[in-house]
Amino acid sequence: MDDGGHAVLYRMVLPDHVCPFGVRARDLLQERGYTIDDRVLSSRVEVDDAKTRFGVATTPVVFIGDRQIGGADALERYLADR
């Protein structure tokens, strides 16, 4: 891995809903051997704050190194190029 092998994942896990895209992103990272700092967003306020902070419309948000990759689809494309 030329990107350090460490990822930060912000994903939604609410009491009544676990975001399937966040689970998919986590699984993709695990399959590739990344160490994951899994930052669970457990309230709507935390989700909205993360979306504002990172300038995105949806979660999850994945960072590898200092680079903001995006969500699960963007992560899949990023990993396909490696």
N, C-alpha and C positions, 0 to 999 in steps of 0.2 A: 504494500500500500504506500503510495507516494504522498498521501495526505495525512499521515500521522496516526491513522486508525482510531481516532476519537471523534465522536459525534455528540452533539447536544440536540435533544428532541423535545420539543414542546408539543404536547398532545392533550386532547380533551378527554377527561374521564369524569363525567357527571354522574350523580346518583342514579339517574334514570336513562343514561345513554353513554356508551363507550364508542368513541369515534372509530369506525372501522379503518379509516385511512391512517390514523395514528398507529393502530395495531399493525397495519401493513408496513408502514415505514419502520417501525421497531423490528419487525420480522426480517425485512430486507437488510437492515443494518446488522442484525445478529447473524444472519446467514453469511454475510461477508466478513465477519469477525471483528466488527467495530466494537470498541468500548463505548457504551452509551450512557450519557448523563440524561436520564429520563425525567424530564420535568413535567409532571402531571398537572394539568390545569383542571382544578376540581370544582370550579364555580363559573357561572356565566360571566361574572365580573373579571375573573382571571383570564378567561378566554378573550373577552373583549379588550382587555388591557394588552394582551399579547398581540392581538391583531393590529391594534393601534401602534404599539411599540415597533413592530417589525414591518409595518406597512403592507399587510396582507389582508385578503378578504376571508380566508378560511384557515383552519388548522388541519393538520400539523404543520409545524415549521421545523426544518432540519438545518443544522449548522454542522459543517465538517471543517475543522480548523477554524479559521476566521471567516470562512465563506458561507453566506446564507444560500442554501441550496433551493429551498422551497418546500413544497409538500411531497406527498408520496409519489405522484407521477413524475415530478422533477427529480426526485431522488432516484427513481428507477432509471430514468434517462442518464443521470450522472453516473450511476454504477455501471450501466451498459457500456459507457465509454472508457471504463477502466479495465 
